[in-house]
């Protein structure tokens, strides 16, 4: 694979297809090792779709508490990396000294993958401090099922990569009226959300009214990321777990699941 190919989000593959006879080609989602480096120190290696990596790295840094604001990131560079075993990409962030000092004091080994949940956590205590309780956002009182279903119907048309290969998640930022304002795709649901939140933070638009829509289940990790960034609501096409509902309830996040077709479920515990 050539270095330029590392940035291609889709790859061709020879396949035998039935009932069609003979060999043909198909399109697969690219999944590339992405090393995240802060001030020259490698912190985590994730498997991700190699697109919108600057937004991904910034979103990861914010949602994992490495940075408190986008202004504490002074620059981001993406470079190819070649080892004996694998080709990948390194995303190098230049961050504020105070954030880097905190990161060094909290460092743990992380090896991420597309099913990553609590990667690298060594004990229950390592889950971190209690989640903040978000202040009420008045506009959420008017969030209706019709708004959610409007976003659900529109989302497939904003997923060009998934339409080509059928293997990517999407994270969307949706207005209070149900309009899709931004959509990010990735093989990992966590990565897609980090890309979305990173983009919104970079553009100073996280404080605008809106909610997150995910083409996955609403896992507790996704909820934690949203809460850290002050996002008041999340909707997803699949059902959450009991733990996810509990995390949402304790933090004040409005949680919807099974938003598809003509149905939606709000979890109110």
N, C-alpha and C positions, 0 to 999 in steps of 0.2 A: 504494500500500500504506500502510495506517495504521500508526503506531508500534506499537500493540498487536499487530498482525499479525506484526511482526518476530519475536516470541517463539513463534509457532506452528511446531511441528516438521513439520507436514504441510500441503500446499496442494492445492487442487482445480484441475483442468485439463480443458478440453474436449478430447475425443479422438474419432477415428473408429476403431471397433473391428471387426475381422473375426474370425470369420465373422458376428458379430452385425451387423445392419444399422443404419444411422443413427448419429447423433452421440450421445455420452453423456459422462459425466465420469469422470475417474480421479483417483487420489490420488498426489501426488508428494512426495518428500522435500524439505524446505526446505533451501536452501544459502545461507547469509548471510555476508557479510564481517564478520569479528569482529576488531577491533583490540585488541591487548593493550598496555596502558599501565602503566608502572611509575614511580611517583612523578611522574606527569604527563608522562613521555616515552614516545612511541609506539615500540614495539620490533618488533612483528610484526603482520601482517595475515593471518589464516587464514580459509579457507572452512569453515564448520562448521554443524552442525545446532543451531539456537538454543535449546538445552535443556541444563540443568545446566552453565551457563557459568561459574559460580563454581568448581565442581569442576574444569572444564576448565582455567581459568586457573591455578589453584593447581597442578594436575598438571603443566601445561606448565612453570611456573616451577621446579618441583622436578626434573622429568626432564631439563630443559635446563641444570640447574646454576645457575640464577639464585638460587635459594634452597637452603639446606642443610637446612632443616626448615620445617614448616608454621608453627611459632611465629614465624618471621621475617616472616610476612605479617600485617599489623595490620588489614587491612580490604579488602573487595572490593566494588565497585559496578558495576552494569551499566546503561549509558545508551544510548539511541538516537542515531544519528549520521546526519545528512542532508548530502550533498554534491550538486553539480550533476549528477553522473553516477550516483550509487548511494545506496541506503539501507543502513545497517548498524548494528552494535552496537559499543560500546566497553566493554571490561572494564578497569576501573581498579583497580590494586592498589597499596596503600600498604605498602611493604616497608622492612626495616631499612636504615639508612644504609650499613652495611658491605656489604650485598648490592648496593645501588644503585651504590656506588662501583665494585665489581667489574664490574657489568654495563656501566657506562659505559666501562670500560677494555677491555672485550671486544666492544663493540657491532659488529654488522655488519648490513647491510640484509638483511631477510628478506621474501619474498613467498610465503606458503604457499598450497597448494591441496590438494585431496583426494588427489592422487597424490604428495604431497611426500615426497622422500627426503632429499636433502642440499641443501635449498633455501638459497641464499645462500652456500654454502661456496665460497670462491674458490680454494682449493688443498688438496692432500692434507693438508698440515700443519694446516689449519684444522679437521680432524676432531676435534682435541682430544687430550688426554693419553690414555695407554694406559688401557684399562678396568681397574677394580679386579678382583681375584680374590676372589670371595665365599667366606666360610668355609663349610665343610660344614654342611648342615642335616639332622640325622639322620633326620627324618621322611620325607625324600625317598626313602630306601632302600626304603620300603614302598609307594611310588606304583606302582599296577598299571594294566595295560591296562583292566581292568574298571572302575576308578575313572574313567579318562578317557572311556570309552564311556558311562558313566552320565551324566557331565556333558554330553557331546555330544548325547545323546538328550533331555535336559531343556532344553537351551538355546533351541530354537525357541519354546517356550511363554513364554519370558521376553523375547521380542523383539516387543512389540506394534507398534512403529513399522515395523519391517521387514515384519511380517505385513501391514500395511496398504498398503505401497508397494513392497516388494521391492528397496530400494536402499540399505539401511543396514548397516554393520558393527556388531558387538557385541564388547565386551570384558567378560569375566566373571571374578569372583574365586571360586575353587572351593576348598572345604575338602579336607583330606586324604582324606575319605571320598567325595568326588565331589558334594557338595551345593553348589548355586549360592547364594552368599551375597550377591552384588551383581552387577548387569549394567548396563552403560551402552551406549547406542547413538549412532551418529553416521555421517554420510556418509563421514567419513575414518577409516581404521583407527587412525592416530596419535592423532586427536582422541578416539576412543572409549577408547583406553588411558589417555590423559591424564585424561579424566573419571573413569575408574575409580580410578586411582592417587591422583588428587586427593581423591576422596571418602574413600578409605581413610586417607590421610594426615590429612585434616581430622578424622576420627573416631578418630585414634590407633590404627588397627587394622592397619597395614602389617606390624607385627612378628609378627602371629599366623600360625601355619602355614597355608599355602594357596598356590595357583598361579594363573597367568593362563591363560585360554582365549580364543582369538581366532577370529573367523569370517573369517579372511583367511589369507594366507601369513604365516609368521613371518619378517618382514623384519629386517635387521640393526638398523634404527632402533628397532624395537619391543623387540628384545633389549637394546639399549643402555639404553633407558628402564627396563626391568625391572631390569637389573643396577645401575643408579644407585640404585634404590629398594630394593635388597636382596631382590628376588623371586627365589626359587631355581629356578623351573621355568616353562616356557611350553609350552602345547599349542595347535595350530592345525589348522584343517580342511584346509588346503592344504600343499603341500610348501615347504620353505625353499630358499633359494639356497645355493650353496657358501660364499659370504661370510658369510651368516647362521650357518651351522653352525660356521664358523671362529670367529666372534665369541663364540658361545655356549660353545664348547669352551675358549677362552682365558679366559673369565670364570667358568667353573664353573657355568653355567646348564644345567639339564637340559632338553633340547629334544625335543619330540614334534611330528610333523607327520602329515598325512593321517589325522587322527583323525575317522573317519566310518564309519557303518555298523557293520561288525564288524572293522574293521582299525585299526591305529595303527602308526607307525614311530618308533622312538627313534634319534636321531642321536648316535653315541658317539665320533666322532673327537676 
